[in-house]
Amino acid sequence: MITMLCTVFLSLTLACSVYSETNSPASPPAYTAKTELGDQNRVFASRGSNVTLPCRLHRQHGMSFGSVGMRIKWTKLSADESLEEDVLVSMGFHKKSYDSFQGRVHLQEADDDDASLVLSDVSLADVGKFRCEVIDGIDDVIHEVTLEVQGSVGYSDGVVFPYSPRLGRYNLNFHDAEQACLDQDSVVASFDQLYEAWRSGMDWCNAGWLNDGSVQYPVTKPRGPCGGANARAGLRNYGQREKSKSHYDVFCFTSGLKGRLYWLVQPDKLTFTEAVQACQDDGAEIANVAQMYAAWKLNGYDRCDSGWLADGSVRYPISRPRRNCSPTEAAVRFVGFPDKKQKLFGVYCFKGQQ
């Protein structure tokens, strides 16, 4: 009995000691390292710009990022922080970047204590939490910094839009949904972005993925097929769904335009291939769905002509409802995914800022 009590007392003593060291403001023990960032754990950038994600080492006993055997690893966390995407790994002279970050990232290395990551040509897909991990023998120091891109923080300078592919509604698992948004120069929307869109009047009866893996849809006018006629307005939430096996639409988010969307005046209707070429001949590119939604929502673009877009769909934007042009509401009207050989439509082009 006495032996058991002594064991318990010793365990509690050690636990208290660990807790005290973890929460004490005192300096860390010898031969450990820590990163310093202060209040800079959130960094803001605009699309297309370069940004530095800070990560510095507080040296103890001559340690530095330049030390032999020191490894620096940058990763990007998924929205629910369950997965890590490799960004850059550095060990001495050996450095390697990965996937979409290849050619866009390097270490700043302003001095021996600097492992900050320089990221060029920032896009909405870069939004999220990055992790800087410094490994030196038994030491493993981790620092995290969140990158926000213009248009990703608030709804006022961006737009949420629903998207479904050529195959029709409810054909996207979560990973397909992420790619579908990226193909439209956008990212999967967050709950906060969809909520702000709903507060601004968004009403959509098809359920779609959000970036946290949940499936929801916004209803401002409750009715039978949309949550029930007697239900209150709000976001209908299906909860978390299995990302590989469940299939829904997706809500994408894009920020403001870095260029101009316009209707290309042509004497004749065009096939899809002719539409792509016509925009190129005009020094532009065929517009995508996100660009049309941004021009419509943020700039009030209005045109009552059905035109090809880059995904092969045909749509037109109406900000001033009128007879024969979306008479009941302002909207981006969806005509469909017609046969690309049909010579029945014009084209919307997009010319980026020079």
C-alpha positions in Angstrom: 0.0 0.0 0.0 2.8 2.4 0.9 4.6 1.5 -2.3 1.5 2.3 -4.3 1.0 5.7 -2.6 4.6 6.6 -3.2 4.2 5.7 -6.9 1.1 7.8 -7.2 2.8 10.7 -5.4 5.9 10.5 -7.7 3.7 10.4 -10.8 1.7 13.4 -9.7 5.0 15.2 -8.9 6.3 14.5 -12.4 3.1 15.6 -14.0 3.0 18.9 -12.1 6.6 19.4 -13.1 5.8 18.9 -16.8 2.8 21.2 -16.6 4.8 23.9 -14.8 7.6 23.8 -17.5 5.1 23.8 -20.3 3.3 26.9 -19.1 6.1 28.8 -17.5 7.4 32.0 -19.2 11.0 31.0 -18.3 13.5 30.4 -21.1 13.4 26.9 -22.7 16.0 24.4 -21.5 19.4 24.1 -23.1 19.7 22.7 -26.7 16.1 23.3 -27.6 14.9 25.7 -30.2 11.8 27.7 -30.8 10.4 29.8 -33.7 9.5 33.4 -33.2 6.7 35.2 -34.9 5.1 37.6 -32.5 1.7 38.8 -33.7 2.4 37.9 -37.4 0.6 34.5 -37.3 -1.7 35.8 -40.1 -0.4 37.2 -43.3 -2.4 38.9 -46.0 -1.7 39.1 -49.8 -3.5 39.9 -53.0 -3.9 37.5 -55.9 -0.9 37.4 -58.2 1.5 39.0 -55.7 4.4 37.6 -53.8 4.2 37.0 -50.0 6.6 36.0 -47.2 5.4 33.5 -44.6 7.6 34.2 -41.6 9.4 31.5 -39.6 12.5 32.4 -37.5 14.6 30.4 -35.0 15.5 31.7 -31.6 19.0 30.5 -31.3 20.2 28.6 -28.3 23.9 27.7 -27.8 24.9 28.4 -31.4 22.1 26.6 -33.2 20.9 28.0 -36.5 19.0 27.0 -39.6 22.4 26.6 -41.2 23.5 23.9 -38.8 24.6 20.6 -40.4 21.7 18.1 -40.2 19.0 20.8 -39.7 15.9 20.0 -41.7 13.2 22.5 -42.6 9.9 21.3 -43.9 7.0 23.5 -45.0 3.6 22.0 -45.4 0.0 23.3 -46.1 -2.8 21.9 -44.0 -6.2 21.0 -45.4 -9.3 23.0 -44.3 -10.1 20.5 -41.5 -6.4 20.1 -40.7 -6.6 16.3 -41.3 -4.1 16.3 -44.2 -0.8 17.9 -44.9 0.4 18.8 -48.4 4.2 19.1 -48.9 5.3 22.5 -50.0 9.1 22.6 -49.5 11.8 20.5 -47.8 15.3 21.8 -47.2 18.4 20.1 -45.7 21.6 22.0 -46.2 22.1 22.6 -49.9 19.4 20.2 -50.9 16.0 21.8 -51.4 12.8 20.4 -53.1 9.4 22.0 -53.7 6.3 20.0 -54.6 3.3 19.9 -56.9 1.6 23.3 -57.4 4.3 25.0 -55.4 7.1 24.0 -57.7 8.9 27.0 -59.1 6.8 29.3 -56.8 8.5 28.8 -53.4 11.9 29.3 -51.8 13.4 30.0 -48.4 14.2 33.7 -47.7 17.3 32.9 -45.7 18.0 36.5 -44.8 20.3 35.3 -42.1 21.2 32.0 -40.3 18.0 32.2 -38.2 15.6 32.7 -41.1 13.5 29.9 -42.6 10.7 32.1 -43.9 8.9 30.9 -47.0 8.6 33.2 -50.0 5.6 32.3 -52.2 5.1 33.9 -55.6 2.1 34.3 -57.8 -0.4 33.9 -54.9 -3.8 32.4 -55.8 -7.0 31.7 -53.9 -5.9 28.0 -53.8 -3.0 29.1 -51.5 -5.4 30.3 -48.8 -5.1 28.4 -45.5 -2.7 27.4 -42.8 1.0 26.6 -43.5 3.3 24.8 -41.1 7.0 25.4 -40.7 8.7 22.4 -39.0 12.3 22.5 -38.0 13.9 19.2 -37.1 17.4 18.8 -35.6 18.0 15.5 -33.9 15.6 15.2 -31.0 14.3 18.7 -31.4 11.1 19.2 -33.4 9.9 22.8 -33.6 6.7 23.6 -35.2 5.2 27.0 -36.2 2.0 27.7 -38.1 1.0 30.8 -40.1 -2.3 31.4 -41.9 -2.3 33.0 -45.4 -5.3 35.1 -46.3 -5.8 36.2 -49.9 -7.7 39.3 -50.9 -11.3 38.2 -51.3 -11.0 35.2 -49.1 -11.7 36.9 -45.7 -15.0 38.7 -46.3 -17.8 38.3 -48.8 -17.8 41.9 -49.8 -14.9 41.6 -52.3 -15.8 38.1 -53.5 -18.7 36.0 -54.6 -20.0 32.5 -53.8 -21.6 30.6 -56.7 -23.0 27.1 -57.1 -21.4 24.7 -59.6 -22.3 21.3 -61.1 -20.5 19.6 -63.9 -21.6 18.6 -67.4 -22.8 15.3 -66.0 -25.5 17.1 -64.0 -26.3 17.7 -60.4 -24.9 15.6 -57.5 -21.9 14.1 -59.4 -19.0 15.4 -57.4 -17.2 13.8 -54.5 -15.3 16.2 -52.3 -12.0 15.9 -54.2 -13.8 16.3 -57.6 -15.5 19.4 -56.1 -12.1 20.9 -55.1 -10.8 20.4 -58.7 -14.0 21.7 -60.2 -13.6 25.0 -58.3 -9.9 25.2 -59.2 -10.8 24.8 -62.9 -13.0 27.9 -62.5 -10.3 30.0 -60.9 -11.9 29.6 -57.5 -11.8 27.6 -54.3 -14.4 25.6 -52.4 -16.3 28.1 -50.2 -16.2 28.2 -46.4 -19.3 28.1 -44.1 -18.7 31.8 -43.3 -18.7 32.7 -47.0 -21.9 30.8 -47.7 -23.5 32.3 -44.7 -22.7 35.8 -45.8 -23.9 34.9 -49.3 -27.2 33.7 -47.8 -27.5 36.9 -45.7 -27.1 38.8 -49.0 -30.0 37.0 -50.5 -28.6 33.8 -52.0 -31.2 31.1 -52.5 -30.2 27.8 -53.9 -32.0 24.4 -53.6 -29.2 22.0 -54.5 -26.9 20.8 -51.7 -23.2 21.5 -52.2 -19.8 20.8 -50.6 -18.1 23.3 -48.4 -14.4 23.3 -47.6 -14.8 21.7 -44.2 -16.3 18.6 -45.7 -19.9 19.5 -44.8 -22.8 19.7 -47.3 -25.2 22.6 -47.1 -27.4 24.9 -49.1 -28.9 28.4 -48.5 -32.6 29.0 -48.5 -34.1 32.5 -48.3 -37.6 31.6 -49.6 -38.6 28.3 -47.8 -40.8 26.0 -50.0 -41.7 22.4 -50.3 -38.7 21.0 -52.2 -36.3 23.2 -50.3 -36.5 22.1 -46.6 -40.2 22.4 -46.4 -42.7 25.3 -46.8 -43.1 25.7 -43.1 -39.4 25.8 -42.3 -37.5 28.9 -41.5 -35.0 30.6 -43.9 -31.4 29.6 -43.3 -28.6 27.2 -44.2 -29.8 23.6 -44.6 -27.0 21.4 -43.2 -26.5 17.7 -44.2 -23.5 17.5 -41.9 -20.2 16.0 -42.6 -20.2 13.5 -45.5 -17.8 10.8 -46.7 -15.4 12.7 -49.0 -14.7 9.9 -51.5 -18.1 8.2 -51.7 -20.7 11.0 -51.3 -21.7 13.0 -54.3 -23.2 16.5 -54.4 -22.7 19.8 -56.1 -20.2 22.4 -54.8 -20.3 26.0 -53.7 -17.2 27.8 -55.0 -15.8 31.2 -54.0 -13.8 33.7 -56.1 -12.5 37.1 -55.4 -12.7 40.3 -57.5 -11.7 40.4 -61.1 -8.2 41.2 -62.2 -9.3 42.2 -65.7 -12.5 42.6 -67.7 -15.2 40.2 -68.8 -17.0 41.2 -72.0 -19.3 40.0 -74.8 -17.4 39.6 -78.0 -19.4 41.1 -80.8 -19.4 38.7 -83.8 -21.4 38.7 -87.0 -22.2 35.0 -86.7 -23.0 32.4 -84.0 -20.1 30.2 -83.0 -19.2 26.6 -82.1 -17.3 26.1 -78.9 -14.0 25.7 -80.7 -14.7 28.8 -82.8 -15.6 30.7 -79.6 -12.2 29.8 -78.0 -10.4 31.0 -81.1 -12.4 34.2 -81.4 -11.4 35.3 -77.9 -7.7 34.4 -78.6 -7.8 36.4 -81.8 -9.1 39.4 -79.8 -6.1 39.1 -77.4 -8.1 37.5 -74.7 -9.3 34.1 -73.5 -12.7 32.6 -73.2 -14.2 33.5 -69.8 -14.8 31.0 -67.0 -17.8 30.7 -64.8 -16.2 32.4 -61.8 -15.3 35.4 -63.9 -18.9 35.7 -65.1 -20.3 35.5 -61.5 -17.7 38.1 -60.3 -18.5 40.5 -63.1 -22.2 40.1 -62.5 -22.2 40.3 -58.7 -19.4 42.7 -58.1 -19.6 45.0 -61.2 -23.2 44.7 -62.1 -22.5 43.3 -65.5 -25.7 42.7 -67.5 -26.1 41.1 -71.0 -29.1 39.3 -72.3 -27.2 37.1 -74.8 -26.3 33.4 -74.2 -22.6 32.8 -74.6 -20.1 30.0 -74.4 -17.8 29.8 -71.3 -14.6 27.8 -70.8 -16.2 24.8 -69.2 -18.4 24.3 -72.3 -21.5 25.7 -70.6 -23.7 28.5 -72.0 -24.8 31.2 -69.6 -25.7 34.9 -69.5 -25.7 37.5 -66.6 -28.7 39.6 -65.7 -28.4 42.3 -63.1 -31.5 44.3 -64.3 -34.4 41.8 -64.6 -36.7 42.5 -67.4 -39.1 40.8 -69.8 -37.4 37.9 -71.6 -34.3 38.5 -69.6 -34.7 36.8 -66.2 -37.9 38.8 -65.4 -38.2 37.6 -61.8 -34.7 38.1 -60.4 -31.1 39.2 -61.0 -29.1 36.0 -61.7 -26.5 34.3 -63.9 -28.8 32.2 -66.1 -27.7 28.7 -67.0 -28.7 27.5 -70.5 -26.9 24.2 -70.3 -24.0 22.2 -71.7 -25.0 21.9 -75.4 -23.2 20.0 -78.0 -19.9 21.9 -78.6 -20.4 21.6 -82.4 -23.7 23.5 -82.3 -23.3 26.9 -83.9 -26.0 28.6 -81.8 -24.3 30.9 -79.4 -21.9 33.8 -79.0 -19.0 34.0 -76.5 -17.9 35.8 -73.3 -14.2 36.7 -73.3 -11.9 37.8 -70.4 -8.9 40.1 -70.8 -6.6 40.2 -67.8 -4.9 43.3 -66.5 -1.6 44.0 -68.3 
